Amino acid sequence: MRRLRTIGILLFLGTAARILAADSKPAFTEFDLDRSRGMLRLARDETVKYFYDPALVGSEFSARCDAADKALGTARSNGEALVLIAQPFLNIGDSHTRFLPPARKDRVQHHWKFHAVGDAVYVSEVDRHSDAEKKGLRVGDKLLAIDGMAPGRANRHLLQYLLYGLAPRAGMRVIVQAPGQEPRQLDLLGEVRSGTALRDLRNSRDLYQLVEEDENEDARRKSRLVELPGGILVWKLQLFDLEKIAKGLGKAASAKTVILDLRGNTGGYVRAAEAVLNGFFADDFEAFTLHERKRSETTRVKGNGFKGLLLVLVDETSASASEIFARTVQMRQRGILLGDRTAGALSTAQVYSLSLGTAERFTHFGMSITLARVVMADGSIIEGKGVGPDYLILPTHEQLYQGHDPVLAKALTIAGHKTTPEDAGKIFPPLN
């Protein structure tokens, strides 16, 4: 399986590098080559030093780094070079180990998002008044291509990493399709925000942009609670944050049924995951173990929390701490999981800040490196596999396009509040 995954990454990144080289205008200088090789070597050394499993960053990993170093000699753009640098780390096959490229002076924000439903990929968010909305992009459009690359469940995370991290571009050419309609091509422009090469928080413009970006992201991650007749609490938790969790658990105390919606929840801190586990279990047990390079640590749940009916909604974007919670609920037969298979991205990682160059001309970049493997109490490993729901419910193309929610509708019906997918889709209207 790891061999097939590696081949897939190689093919995907090879296509991406060719596209970047063909579209690039700036020349790739000797300085750029030296800097790229320096970043690769520092990132390699940091990974060898800290990655939790030395066997995965041994001779084979070193050989891949050497091959990338050699390939950099043929790079024709900085974008292509960044893809080549990233490749050895992606081929480790760990969801949280990533090369983090230098920040760009001009930042690009694309006001639309996409995720997988089953094996296909669909537009999941389109901000109001954005260029994407003006060009006719709609939530529920099936995404057939982005800049010549075909998206699917297997490469969705890689594609987002490429487009938003490694090589963000001011515009993208996409091919999308509405239900029952012919595919259509759209040229979508991002919002380019000028800034300084490095963020200086003494600079009022940089400080304002940072605060604004944090506020916008926090609004997207807002914990949302809806109380329905019959003692039903629907809780949409999009981030494992201790403050948001405390408020939700306070509401859950008086509910008969809690529907915990973890779709779109990419995780958070382990301590926050422990708080949710303690809040929804009433017994004492071992939940999972973190296996680091030199030690292991087991987390115990000492629950004294909600004892009613628990229904958990998950999808392909539910990751990390969300998967710990979902699998524990399933493993302990504490509740029912509904939706799609989760991301399979369960590791604990740390970001390391790196730099090279002189005081007059230097480059900041980084590495996200996995420090521990997570093994559940029953011996199951979620990384690379995900958690399969008890009820596999995949919205149809038409339902996604119309904003209907058959997953939440099924959960509400189980809770005794029979609802149509159309009405369930109105419970949490878009925030933007």
PyMOL commands that set and color helices and strands:
alter all, ss='L'
color gray80, all
select helices_A, chain A and resi 2-23+30-50+54-57+59-72+78-90+131-134+156-166+204-220+242-252+270-280+321-331+397-402+406-414+421-424
alter helices_A, ss='H'
color red, helices_A
select strands_A, chain A and resi 98-100+106-109+112-117+120-126+142-146+171-177+184-189+191-194+224-228+232-236+257-261+284-292+296-302+309-314+336-339+347-357+362-376+391-392
alter strands_A, ss='S'
color yellow, strands_A
deselect
rebuild
show_as cartoon
